[in-house]
Amino acid sequence: MIIIMKPNASEEAVKKVTTLIEQKGLTPHLSRGAEVTIIGVVGDKTRLAGSNIEISDGVDKVVAVTESYKLANRKFHPQPTEIRFQNTVIGPSTLTVMSGPCAIESREQLLETAFAVKKAGATFLRGGAYKPRTSPYSFQGLETEGLKYMKEAREATGLSVVCEVTSARAIEEAVKYVDMLQIGARNMQNFELLKEAGKTKLPVLLKRGLAATIDEWLNAAEYVMASGNEQIILCERGIRTFETSTRNTLDLSAIPVLREKTHLPVIVDPSHATGVRAYVEPLARAAVAAGADGLMIETHPCPEKALSDGPQSLTFDQFEALMSDLKPYAALAGRTF
């Protein structure tokens, strides 16, 4: 449930309500707006039976929250969340572009890519050090060695860095080197991994599962948030349908749906959604027009030689051209990048 305080409710009245909630063994979450304070209640609300909280001093009304996700719910947190990094902010006023190779193949490859995407205007370097592949015989990533290259690239360029993690051991290593953890589509409902990510202080980029509904996706975010980490960015990367012209089907309708349901930032990955280089640019433009807070675009110095996902990776020149093309779309959306 959520408790909506009156516009003129005093700090003392708010404190009395939160204290009552805590005394009943529940957890209050405050969201302070310009005029109204909202108190979200997490836990078994039947414990509040008979407390008459709805007539407490300063309380305007009590509203039931029927969705199973609470902390990720816009009802709990009406204002959009901004997530801050040393060099950028992900939120409603910016267009964040993350770019880099699907897999980190070498120090030279990653550093060359980092300088190229920085020059074109990206603020995040993405790269896979742990690669969950469909085939066990495919390249699985450089693991800790790759993470060290990411840290070096950050220090050399000033870019923030994000890397996918696939296990608790990977999280333990990655937090030493990166600015944000990525939970990939195949692990969206790996609940133990989500809990481990929630114990860290790093923001988490949570990709939508291959066939996940939006409510399942938000409940996955709730696992991370309930474990203590409320810095979540959602990433739409396409879902599996009967269509075979693209690797997946990019669900752009997820953006306005999420805007209604959650306060969390939303970015779009047109590279993994399509698997086809030629389709990345038009869908990137469409994602910005639909209200995405950012994009994840795969680039590679030589896509035809990439160890992973070469057909969807842009060359440096193509990425620079895309960034130039996105400027008027970002401006129309009221975003800077």
C-alpha positions in Angstrom: 0.0 0.0 0.0 0.9 3.7 -0.2 0.1 6.4 2.2 -0.4 9.8 0.7 0.2 12.6 3.1 -1.6 16.0 3.0 0.3 18.8 1.2 0.7 20.6 4.5 1.7 17.5 6.6 4.4 18.3 9.1 7.6 16.4 9.5 6.3 15.3 12.9 3.2 13.8 11.3 5.3 12.0 8.7 7.6 10.7 11.4 4.7 9.3 13.4 3.4 7.4 10.4 6.8 5.9 9.5 7.3 4.9 13.2 4.0 3.2 13.3 4.8 1.2 10.2 8.2 0.2 11.6 6.6 -0.9 14.9 4.4 -3.2 13.0 7.4 -4.9 11.4 7.0 -3.3 8.0 9.4 -1.1 6.0 8.4 2.5 5.0 9.8 4.1 1.8 9.5 7.8 1.5 9.1 9.7 -1.8 9.1 13.4 -1.3 7.7 15.6 -4.1 7.5 19.4 -4.3 4.2 19.4 -2.5 3.2 15.9 -1.4 5.0 13.1 0.5 4.2 9.5 -0.3 5.0 6.7 2.1 5.3 3.2 0.5 4.7 0.3 2.8 6.6 -2.9 2.0 5.6 -6.1 3.8 2.5 -7.9 5.0 0.0 -5.1 5.2 -2.4 -7.1 7.3 -0.1 -6.2 10.2 -1.6 -2.7 10.0 -5.1 -3.9 10.6 -6.8 -2.0 13.4 -4.1 0.7 13.4 -6.4 3.3 11.9 -3.5 4.7 10.0 -5.9 6.4 7.5 -7.1 8.8 10.2 -3.6 9.6 11.5 -2.6 13.3 11.6 -1.5 14.5 8.2 -2.7 11.5 6.2 -4.7 12.3 3.1 -5.6 8.8 1.9 -4.4 5.2 1.8 -4.2 3.5 -1.6 -3.7 -0.3 -2.2 -1.0 -1.4 -4.5 -2.2 -4.5 -6.3 1.0 -5.1 -8.3 3.5 -7.6 -6.8 6.4 -5.3 -7.4 6.5 -2.4 -5.0 9.8 -0.6 -4.9 10.0 -0.5 -8.7 6.4 0.8 -8.9 5.7 4.4 -10.0 3.0 4.6 -7.3 5.7 4.3 -4.7 8.0 6.8 -6.4 6.1 9.2 -8.8 9.2 11.1 -9.9 11.5 9.4 -12.5 14.7 8.1 -11.0 18.0 9.6 -12.1 21.2 7.5 -11.7 24.4 9.4 -11.4 27.9 8.4 -12.5 31.2 10.3 -12.3 30.8 11.5 -15.9 27.1 11.4 -16.7 23.5 11.0 -15.5 21.0 8.5 -16.7 17.5 10.0 -16.5 14.8 12.0 -18.2 16.9 14.9 -19.3 19.7 13.0 -20.9 20.2 10.5 -23.7 22.9 8.1 -22.6 24.7 6.1 -25.3 26.6 3.0 -24.3 28.8 1.5 -26.9 31.5 -1.1 -27.4 32.2 -4.7 -28.5 30.0 -7.6 -27.6 33.1 -9.4 -26.3 36.4 -8.0 -25.1 38.9 -9.8 -27.3 42.2 -8.0 -26.4 43.5 -4.9 -24.7 44.2 -3.3 -28.1 40.7 -3.9 -29.4 39.0 -2.5 -26.3 41.2 0.6 -26.0 40.8 1.4 -29.7 37.1 1.1 -29.4 37.0 3.1 -26.2 38.7 6.1 -27.8 36.5 5.8 -30.9 33.2 5.8 -29.1 34.3 8.6 -26.8 35.2 10.7 -29.8 31.8 10.1 -31.3 30.0 11.2 -28.1 29.3 8.0 -26.1 29.5 8.3 -22.3 29.6 4.6 -21.5 31.9 1.8 -22.7 30.2 -1.6 -22.8 32.1 -4.8 -23.2 31.6 -8.5 -22.4 34.2 -10.1 -20.1 31.8 -13.0 -19.3 29.9 -14.3 -22.3 27.0 -16.7 -21.7 26.8 -18.3 -25.2 24.2 -20.7 -26.7 27.0 -23.1 -27.6 29.5 -24.2 -25.0 32.2 -24.2 -27.7 31.8 -20.5 -28.5 34.1 -17.9 -27.1 33.3 -17.4 -23.4 35.2 -14.2 -22.6 38.4 -13.1 -21.0 36.8 -12.8 -17.5 39.1 -11.0 -15.0 41.7 -10.1 -17.7 38.9 -8.4 -19.7 37.7 -6.5 -16.6 41.2 -5.1 -16.1 41.2 -3.8 -19.6 37.9 -2.1 -18.9 39.3 -0.3 -15.9 42.3 0.8 -18.0 40.0 2.1 -20.7 38.0 4.0 -18.2 41.1 5.6 -16.8 42.4 6.5 -20.3 39.1 8.0 -21.6 37.0 9.0 -18.7 34.1 6.8 -19.9 32.0 4.9 -17.4 32.1 1.1 -18.0 29.5 -1.6 -17.8 30.0 -5.4 -18.0 27.7 -8.4 -17.9 28.0 -10.7 -14.9 26.9 -14.3 -14.9 27.6 -15.6 -11.4 28.2 -14.5 -7.8 32.0 -15.0 -8.4 31.8 -12.8 -11.5 30.1 -10.1 -9.4 32.8 -10.3 -6.8 35.4 -9.7 -9.4 33.5 -7.1 -11.5 32.8 -4.7 -8.6 36.6 -4.1 -8.4 36.8 -2.8 -12.0 33.5 -1.5 -13.4 30.9 1.3 -12.8 27.8 -0.8 -13.5 26.8 -4.4 -13.6 24.7 -5.9 -16.4 22.3 -8.8 -15.9 21.8 -10.4 -19.3 18.5 -11.6 -20.8 19.3 -15.3 -20.0 19.8 -14.4 -16.3 16.8 -12.1 -15.8 15.1 -14.6 -13.6 18.2 -16.0 -12.0 16.9 -14.9 -8.7 20.0 -15.8 -6.6 22.2 -13.7 -9.0 19.7 -10.8 -8.8 20.0 -11.0 -5.0 23.8 -10.9 -5.2 23.7 -7.9 -7.5 21.3 -6.2 -5.0 24.0 -6.5 -2.2 26.4 -4.4 -4.2 26.5 -0.6 -4.3 26.9 -0.5 -8.1 24.0 0.4 -10.4 22.5 -2.6 -12.3 21.5 -2.7 -15.9 18.8 -5.4 -16.1 18.0 -6.7 -19.6 14.6 -8.1 -20.4 14.4 -11.9 -20.7 14.0 -13.6 -24.0 10.2 -14.2 -23.5 9.5 -12.2 -20.4 6.4 -10.1 -19.8 6.9 -6.6 -18.5 5.5 -7.5 -15.1 8.0 -10.4 -14.9 10.8 -8.0 -15.8 9.7 -5.5 -13.1 9.5 -8.3 -10.5 13.1 -9.2 -11.5 14.1 -5.6 -10.8 12.2 -5.9 -7.5 14.5 -8.7 -6.4 17.5 -6.5 -6.8 15.8 -3.5 -5.1 14.5 -5.7 -2.2 18.1 -6.8 -1.6 19.2 -3.2 -0.9 20.1 -1.7 -4.3 17.6 0.7 -5.9 19.8 1.8 -8.7 18.3 -0.1 -11.6 18.3 0.7 -15.3 15.9 -1.5 -17.5 17.1 -2.5 -21.0 14.7 -3.6 -23.7 16.7 -5.9 -26.1 14.0 -7.6 -28.0 11.8 -10.6 -27.3 11.5 -14.0 -29.0 8.6 -14.2 -31.4 7.7 -16.3 -34.5 9.4 -13.7 -36.8 12.8 -14.9 -38.3 13.8 -11.8 -40.2 15.5 -10.5 -37.1 17.1 -12.2 -34.2 14.4 -11.0 -31.9 11.5 -8.6 -32.1 12.2 -5.2 -30.6 9.3 -4.2 -28.4 9.2 -0.4 -28.5 5.8 -0.4 -26.9 7.6 -1.4 -23.7 8.9 2.1 -23.3 5.6 3.9 -22.8 4.2 0.9 -20.8 7.2 1.1 -18.5 6.8 4.9 -18.2 3.4 4.3 -16.8 4.4 1.4 -14.5 7.8 2.3 -13.1 10.0 5.2 -12.2 13.2 3.4 -13.4 15.2 4.6 -16.4 14.7 2.6 -19.6 17.3 2.1 -22.4 17.1 0.2 -25.7 19.5 -2.2 -27.3 18.7 -2.4 -31.0 21.9 -4.4 -31.8 20.9 -7.5 -29.9 17.2 -7.0 -30.8 17.8 -7.3 -34.5 21.1 -9.0 -35.0 21.4 -7.1 -38.3 23.7 -4.0 -38.7 21.5 -2.3 -41.2 18.5 -2.2 -38.8 20.3 -0.7 -35.8 20.2 2.9 -36.9 16.5 3.2 -37.7 15.5 1.4 -34.5 17.9 3.6 -32.5 16.1 6.7 -33.8 12.7 5.1 -33.1 13.7 4.3 -29.5 14.7 7.9 -28.9 11.4 9.1 -30.4 9.5 6.7 -28.2 11.1 8.1 -25.0 14.1 5.9 -24.2 16.6 7.3 -21.7 19.5 5.8 -23.6 20.8 3.3 -26.2 23.2 0.4 -26.1 25.0 0.0 -29.5 27.6 -2.6 -30.4 30.7 -1.4 -32.2 33.9 -3.2 -33.3 37.1 -2.1 -35.0 36.6 -4.9 -37.6 33.1 -6.5 -37.3 33.8 -9.2 -39.9 36.5 -10.6 -37.6 34.6 -10.2 -34.3 34.5 -13.3 -32.0 30.9 -12.5 -31.1 28.0 -10.8 -32.8 29.9 -9.3 -35.7 26.9 -9.0 -38.1 25.2 -6.6 -35.7 28.2 -4.5 -34.8 28.8 -1.1 -36.3 32.1 0.1 -37.6 33.5 3.2 -36.0 32.5 5.4 -38.9 29.0 4.0 -38.8 28.7 4.7 -35.1 29.9 8.2 -35.5 27.3 8.8 -38.3 24.6 7.4 -36.1 25.5 9.7 -33.2 25.3 12.6 -35.5 21.9 11.5 -36.9 20.5 11.1 -33.3 21.1 14.8 -32.3 17.9 16.2 -33.7 15.9 13.4 -32.2 17.4 14.0 -28.8 16.8 17.7 -29.1 13.1 17.1 -30.0 12.8 14.8 -26.9 14.3 17.6 -24.8 17.4 15.5 -24.0 21.1 16.4 -24.1 24.0 14.0 -24.9 
